Amino acid sequence: MTYKIKLVSQTNAAILLLSSIALLMISIWIFVPDGLSPLASYSLTAIIGFLMYFLWQKFVTGRTEWTISKDQISIVWTKKFALSNVKDINLKWNDIEKISKGFDPHYYNLKIKLASGTTLRFYHDNLTTRDDFDEIIIVLNQTLNHEKRAEKKNISIN
């Protein structure tokens, strides 16, 4: 099965957030002393809001296609994060120790702990995104549990 997942770059999100706060502060510093009409204030706020949404979609989000097979998970980036060098990932089930879903402020994160001790983290924004994230969490856990049971069964037979 293939699932489409939209992910968020924590680094790009922090940079965009700090930039937007700076832009807002500069706008206030420039326009407030002269005074703005209510219409101009609302217009400026709307323009900054639309600009931030556009920049968020362009620079903070990435899109992936996850293919889950009997042997592995394949993660292909269909839209990479801006200014990043993320690579496609292929993980064999026997390399995965644990899969968990956690909640960080504003994001859900999918953690894949590998047998090597490395943990891969994928951040997902549930507030603005409708994709296959919830479904893939269930499928990943079911498939991993099935593979671990099959692995134990093979070990006990040998």
N, C-alpha and C positions, 0 to 999 in steps of 0.2 A: 504494500500500500504506500501511496505517496501523500504527504501532508504539506500544506503550505503554511509557513509560520513567519510572522513578522517580528523581528527582534529589535532591541534598542541598544545603542552603544552608550554605556555609562559615561565614558570620557567625553564623547561628543555632546551628550546631554548637559554635562556640567559646564562645558565651554559655552554652549548656547545659552544656558541659563544665566551665567555670569555676564555674557555679552548683552543679553536682553535687559538685565538689571542696569548695566552701565548705560545703555541706550535710553532707557526710561529716565534715569537720573539726569542725563545730559538734556533730554527733552524738557524735563521739569525746570532745570536750571536756565535754559534758554527762553522758554515760553512763559513761565509763571510770573517772573518779574514784570513783564509787559502786560500780563493779563490776557487771557483768552476768553472768547465768548464760549458759552456752554456747547454750542454746536461744534466749534473748532476743537474743544477739549474731547468731546465724544468722538469726533472724526479722527483725531490723532490717536486716541486709545484704540479705535477700531483698526486703523492702519497698522499700528504696532502689533496688535493681536493677530491680524491676518499674516503679517510678515513673519511673526514667530511661528505660526502654524506651518507656513510654507517651508521655512528654514528647518523646522523640526522634521518634516517629512523628507526633505532633501538630504539633510546631513546627519540626522540622529538615527533614523530607521534603516534597517536592512531587511531583505526578504530571503527566505531560504525554502528549499524543498527537501523534506526529510523522507527518505525511502527506507522502509523497514522490511527486511527480508528475514528468512529463517537464519541466515548466517551473520548478518551485520546491519548496522545503521549507516546510511549514507546521507550526509548533509551537504547539499550543493547551494552555494550562494547565487541567487538570481539577481540580487541587487546588493552590492557590498556597501558597508558603511563608508561615508566620505572620508578621505584622507587616511584610509586604513589598508592593511594588506592581509585581510583575513583569507584563509585558504579553505577549500572544500575538505570535509572530514569523512573518513571511513573508519568505523569502529566495529570490531568483531565482538560478538556477545561475550565470549570468554575473557575479553579484556576489560569488561565492565563489572565492577564490584557492586555498585549501588546507584540507583536513580532516585532522586527526590525532588520535590517541588517545595520551594520556600517562598516566603513573602518578605520582601524588602519594602521600605517606604516607596510607594507609587509603582512598584513593579512586582511581578511574580518572577521567580527565577527557577530555572530548571538546572539542577546540578547532576552531573554525571561523574561519579567517582570511579576512576580507573584502578585496575589491580596494581598499577605502578605507583599509586599514591597521588597522582595528579587528579585534580578536580576541574572539569570543564563547566563553566557557568554561562548560561544563556538567559538574557533578561528580556522579558516580555511585558509590554504595556497593555494591561487588560482594560484600561479606561477608554481607550480610543480605537482599539483593534478588535475586529471580529475575524477570527481565523480558526485553524484546526488545533490550537494549543491545548485546550482542555481534553480533546479527544486523543491527542498524541500522548499526553501524560498517562492516560489509562492504558493505551496500547503498549507503550514502552514498558511500563511496570508489569503488565500481564506477560509480555513476551520475555522479559528478563527472568521473571519467576519461572516460566515454563522452561527456559533454557537452563536455569540453575538446577531445577528438579531433574531434568534429563541428564545433566552432567553428573549429579549425585548418583543417579540410577546407574549410569555407565561405570562410575568408580566402584560402586558396591558390587556390580556384576564381575568386574575384573578382579 
